[in-house]
């Protein structure tokens, strides 16, 4: 009669002992992969973990068995995390494939449940938390220097647009939002709704100041009696609409391969552009030129 061991089913401490592997509190975290050390405990890049080679494990186990002293064995074990096991007498023994998950402890007693819900935080509470999205700049715009004399230029009826000492920081925040990727493919990109929502958290005075610094027309349109009527911009929604139009307006015209230059047409001022236009033109880290109505060229470098 012939017999063979196909699988060895144990709880984790027994699996380590029977295979001669380091215990559950050792730096050798697994009998299958090469993860080592406490710093690797929460690694999720499983494609980079690497599988242990059973031939190498056998070599280390035999070296442990043939060591001339206990001190030599301890040195070998500290270096490789492998002791001799009688299973290595089996020529086909492969602990990376034949030590299988103990379903009773792992599933029925809730180890997988605990690991998924409490260690990896794959639970409903975490799912309800909003991830903070980090945006990279789609472009860098040459903003004018903050005008400290802006308040003095306001008329009596415009005093509600007066900037306070703390508003300079919010002006910078608005300018930063305007440089985010807009209406392009990808998770870290603003659509019209999220753009409006971000700017709506800003105060009225800084929104108007940014519109003024961009020399935008202080009028917008509304529908009245079935037709568009031009009105003076007064409220936050009006100024946000003006900034939305500023971001949305331009598209690239042509990319000159010989000079690595992208030509963008704007009416009277250097407008920004959509990140998707640059990506579709293949213009990452190349120069572009913005042609204004006065034929003044502004040269800048595309940023990822």
C-alpha distance (Angstrom), angle and dihedral (degrees) to the residues before:
residue distance angle dihedral
X1 . . .
X2 3.79 . .
X3 3.78 126.3 .
X4 3.76 134.9 -178.4
X5 3.79 135.7 -170.8
X6 3.76 110.2 -120.8
X7 3.80 102.4 169.7
X8 3.78 136.9 10.1
X9 3.80 112.5 -150.5
X10 3.82 115.6 -168.3
X11 3.75 140.8 136.0
X12 3.79 113.3 -93.5
X13 3.84 100.2 -92.1
X14 3.83 91.6 47.6
X15 3.80 91.9 46.6
X16 3.81 90.5 55.1
X17 3.81 92.6 48.0
X18 3.79 97.1 45.5
X19 3.80 92.7 48.8
X20 3.81 95.6 43.1
X21 3.81 91.4 -118.8
X22 3.80 124.9 143.8
X23 3.81 115.7 -84.6
X24 3.78 127.9 -95.9
X25 3.83 94.0 -93.6
X26 3.82 94.2 50.8
X27 3.80 125.2 105.8
X28 3.79 88.6 -111.7
X29 3.80 96.4 89.0
X30 3.78 102.1 -173.4
X31 3.80 144.2 23.2
X32 3.80 90.8 -141.3
X33 3.81 109.4 40.8
X34 3.80 135.0 40.8
X35 3.80 99.0 -115.9
X36 3.78 111.1 139.5
X37 3.79 134.5 -176.3
X38 3.78 136.8 16.3
X39 3.80 91.2 -80.6
X40 3.82 88.8 67.7
X41 3.80 94.9 54.3
X42 3.80 95.4 100.1
X43 3.78 99.7 35.0
X44 3.81 111.8 133.6
X45 3.82 99.1 178.0
X46 3.80 90.9 104.6
X47 3.79 92.7 168.0
X48 3.83 87.7 69.2
X49 3.80 99.2 44.8
X50 3.82 94.5 91.4
X51 3.81 126.1 -149.2
X52 3.77 123.0 -101.5
X53 3.80 115.7 -112.5
X54 3.85 110.5 -122.1
X55 3.82 90.2 -151.8
X56 3.80 90.2 57.4
X57 3.81 91.1 45.9
X58 3.82 89.8 52.3
X59 3.79 90.4 50.5
X60 3.83 92.1 52.6
X61 3.83 91.9 45.1
X62 3.81 92.0 51.9
X63 3.83 90.4 47.1
X64 3.81 88.3 53.5
X65 3.81 90.8 49.3
X66 3.81 93.3 48.7
X67 3.82 95.9 44.3
X68 3.81 114.0 128.0
X69 3.81 97.3 -136.6
X70 3.79 142.8 18.2
X71 3.81 90.2 -110.8
X72 3.81 89.8 56.2
X73 3.81 89.7 49.5
X74 3.79 91.2 51.1
X75 3.80 90.5 49.7
X76 3.80 91.3 50.9
X77 3.80 92.0 46.7
X78 3.80 93.1 50.8
X79 3.80 89.7 50.8
X80 3.81 98.8 46.1
X81 3.82 109.0 13.5
X82 3.82 92.9 -130.1
X83 3.81 132.1 117.8
X84 3.77 129.4 -177.0
X85 3.81 115.7 -84.0
X86 3.79 127.6 -173.9
X87 3.79 87.2 -125.8
X88 3.81 87.3 73.3
X89 3.82 86.8 71.9
X90 3.80 85.3 74.2
X91 3.81 107.3 85.5
X92 3.81 91.2 -148.4
X93 3.83 97.1 48.1
X94 3.78 111.5 133.5
X95 3.81 113.5 169.3
X96 3.81 92.5 -171.8
X97 3.82 89.4 65.1
X98 3.81 105.6 22.7
X99 3.82 101.2 49.8
X100 3.80 99.1 81.3
X101 3.78 133.1 -169.8
X102 3.77 115.1 -82.3
X103 3.80 101.3 -124.1
X104 3.81 95.1 -165.2
X105 3.80 96.7 58.9
X106 3.79 97.2 26.8
X107 3.79 99.2 48.7
X108 3.82 112.0 8.7
X109 3.80 95.0 44.1
X110 3.79 93.0 44.2
X111 3.82 107.1 -110.1
X112 3.81 92.6 133.3
X113 3.79 89.7 44.7
X114 3.81 91.7 52.8
X115 3.80 94.2 44.3
X116 3.81 94.1 49.5
X117 3.80 98.4 41.7
X118 3.80 102.5 34.9
X119 3.81 106.7 22.9
X120 3.81 101.1 34.9
X121 3.84 90.4 27.0
X122 3.80 93.8 -135.2
X123 3.78 92.5 159.3
X124 3.79 140.5 117.3
X125 3.81 93.9 -102.4
X126 3.80 92.6 57.0
X127 3.81 91.6 43.1
X128 3.81 89.6 58.7
X129 3.79 93.3 54.5
X130 3.77 114.7 95.4
X131 3.76 116.0 -121.8
X132 3.77 114.7 -129.2
X133 3.77 105.1 -122.5
X134 3.78 115.5 -145.0
X135 3.80 112.2 -147.1
X136 3.76 125.8 -157.4
X137 3.79 118.6 -149.3
X138 3.79 115.8 -95.4
X139 3.80 90.4 -158.4
X140 3.81 142.1 -13.2
X141 3.78 115.4 -115.6
X142 3.84 122.4 -158.6
X143 3.81 97.1 -119.0
X144 3.79 117.3 -166.0
X145 3.79 118.5 -112.6
X146 3.80 114.7 -88.3
X147 3.80 106.6 -88.3
X148 3.80 109.7 -130.6
X149 3.84 89.7 -173.5
X150 3.80 93.7 57.5
X151 3.82 95.0 103.3
X152 3.80 91.7 53.4
X153 3.81 90.2 57.7
X154 3.82 93.0 58.7
X155 3.78 118.7 102.5
X156 3.78 124.2 -134.8
X157 3.80 93.4 -91.4
X158 3.80 90.8 49.2
X159 3.81 97.5 57.1
X160 3.82 91.0 107.5
X161 3.82 86.1 69.2
X162 3.80 91.6 57.5
X163 3.82 113.4 131.1
X164 3.79 120.4 -126.9
X165 3.79 124.4 -145.5
X166 3.81 90.8 -97.6
X167 3.80 95.7 50.6
X168 3.81 95.9 81.7
X169 3.81 89.9 75.2
X170 3.81 90.9 52.0
X171 3.80 90.6 49.6
X172 3.80 87.6 57.7
X173 3.82 90.0 48.6
X174 3.82 91.1 53.3
X175 3.79 91.9 48.6
X176 3.79 89.0 50.7
X177 3.81 92.3 51.3
X178 3.80 90.1 51.6
X179 3.82 89.2 58.5
X180 3.82 94.8 53.4
X181 3.84 119.2 110.7
X182 3.80 106.3 -86.4
X183 3.81 130.8 -159.2
X184 3.80 96.0 -12.9
X185 3.79 133.4 123.0
X186 3.77 116.8 -82.6
X187 3.79 141.9 68.1
X188 3.82 95.2 -97.0
X189 3.78 95.2 60.1
X190 3.80 131.8 99.9
X191 3.78 122.5 -124.2
X192 3.80 122.6 -161.4
X193 3.82 94.2 -91.1
X194 3.82 95.4 49.7
X195 3.81 90.5 43.2
X196 3.81 90.5 54.7
X197 3.80 91.9 44.6
X198 3.82 93.3 52.4
X199 3.79 94.2 48.3
X200 3.81 92.9 43.7
X201 3.82 89.0 66.1
X202 3.81 88.2 63.8
X203 3.79 123.8 87.4
X204 3.78 125.0 -100.7
X205 3.82 97.9 -114.8
X206 3.86 97.2 54.2
X207 3.83 90.7 46.2
X208 3.79 91.3 54.1
X209 3.80 91.6 44.3
X210 3.83 91.9 55.7
X211 3.82 90.5 48.5
X212 3.80 89.1 50.7
X213 3.81 92.9 47.9
X214 3.81 89.0 53.5
X215 3.83 89.3 50.0
X216 3.79 91.0 -124.8
X217 3.81 118.5 169.2
X218 3.81 107.9 -96.3
X219 3.79 91.7 -135.6
X220 3.76 134.0 86.9
X221 3.79 136.7 176.7
X222 3.79 133.2 -105.4
X223 3.79 132.4 -179.8
X224 3.80 113.8 -108.9
X225 3.78 124.5 169.8
X226 3.80 89.9 -10.6
X227 3.80 96.8 -53.2
X228 3.79 137.4 88.5
X229 3.78 114.2 -98.9
X230 3.79 123.9 -168.5
X231 3.81 113.0 -128.8
X232 3.80 135.7 176.8
X233 3.81 113.0 -98.1
X234 3.82 108.6 -111.4
X235 3.78 110.3 146.1
X236 3.80 136.8 58.7
X237 3.81 92.2 -104.1
X238 3.83 90.0 54.7
X239 3.81 94.3 53.2
X240 3.81 92.5 42.9
X241 3.80 88.5 53.8
X242 3.80 90.3 52.0
X243 3.82 90.4 51.0
X244 3.80 91.0 46.3
X245 3.79 89.9 54.2
X246 3.81 89.3 48.1
X247 3.79 91.2 55.5
X248 3.81 94.8 41.4
X249 3.79 101.7 44.4
X250 3.80 110.8 81.3
X251 3.79 131.0 64.3
X252 3.78 127.7 -176.5
X253 3.78 116.7 -96.1
X254 3.77 106.0 -164.7
X255 3.77 141.7 -13.5
X256 3.78 115.3 -140.1
X257 3.80 105.7 -148.8
X258 3.80 95.4 -167.8
X259 3.79 93.4 59.0
X260 3.81 99.0 27.2
X261 3.81 87.8 -123.9
X262 3.78 130.3 143.6
X263 3.81 115.8 -154.2
X264 3.82 116.3 -146.1
X265 3.79 122.7 -176.6
X266 3.79 121.6 -148.8
X267 3.81 130.9 168.8
X268 3.82 106.4 -121.1
X269 3.80 108.3 -25.9
X270 3.80 139.2 40.4
X271 3.79 103.2 -90.1
X272 3.81 124.3 -166.9
X273 3.75 122.5 -114.2
X274 3.77 139.9 -140.3
X275 3.75 119.5 -89.0
X276 3.80 91.2 -136.4
X277 3.80 90.2 60.8
X278 3.80 90.4 57.8
X279 3.79 93.3 45.1
X280 3.79 92.7 50.2
X281 3.79 90.0 48.7
X282 3.81 91.3 49.4
X283 3.78 91.9 -126.0
X284 3.77 102.9 142.8
X285 3.80 112.1 149.1
X286 3.79 94.4 0.2
X287 3.79 131.6 119.5
X288 3.76 124.0 -96.5
X289 3.78 134.0 -171.2
X290 3.79 126.2 -145.2
X291 3.79 112.7 -153.0
X292 3.81 112.1 -153.5
X293 3.77 128.2 -164.3
X294 3.79 89.9 -97.1
X295 3.83 91.0 52.8
X296 3.79 92.4 -114.5
X297 3.79 111.7 150.2
X298 3.78 123.7 -143.7
X299 3.79 116.1 -163.2
X300 3.80 119.4 -159.5
X301 3.77 139.2 154.3
X302 3.80 123.4 -108.4
X303 3.79 113.6 -117.7
X304 3.81 125.1 -151.1
